[in-house]
Structures are given as C-alpha cells and as structure tokens.
C-alpha cells in the first residue's frame, strides 16, 4: 500500500513538473497556508485552476502571485476571505489595463505615432 501511494504522488509531481502547474499542496507549502484553506479558496472561486488531473485542480504560476496578493490584502486591510478573490482579480485587471495604456503611450510617442 505505501508503495502505491508513493507512485501516485510521484506521478502527480511528474505531470505537474511537465506542465509547470502547481497543485493545492504546492500552493499551500509556498505560502504557508494549510492545504484545506487553499481548497476552500478554490471552492469560493478566489483561485482558478488551469486544468484538472485525476480530479485535482492544477494551478498556473499566476495563481501563486494572486494568492500572495490576497494574503497581503488580508493582512494589511483585513479583507474577508470571500472578498479577496474579487479584489485580487480587479487589481490584476487594473495592472493589465495600466500596462496596455503604457504600451499605447509608447506607441503614440514613437516617431511613427501610429497604432
């Protein structure tokens, strides 16, 4: 029985390493959260899975950045777990919009000045 468990864990790690994805345990380990809290945040929709493998969600590295941002918001502003996902998603959207504005400003300031 222990050998089967080790092989299953090894297969999960190999699959994730191949795709560069993280499971709940990986996110928990890196952020210091309990894996159950990561699962709860996923069930609330605060974390989005890139894909699933054997019924387990696998997360893109961007979800690690989102989770770290959510933990800072919780610590600094005392936001509830339910609202953290929405706030983090809105901040990510603002970041993308600001990057797009900078890109457009650079394009307009270039000698060609065309979009």
Helices and strands as residue ranges (DSSP letters): H 2-19, H 24-31, H 35-44, E 51-53, E 56-58, H 61-77, H 81-109
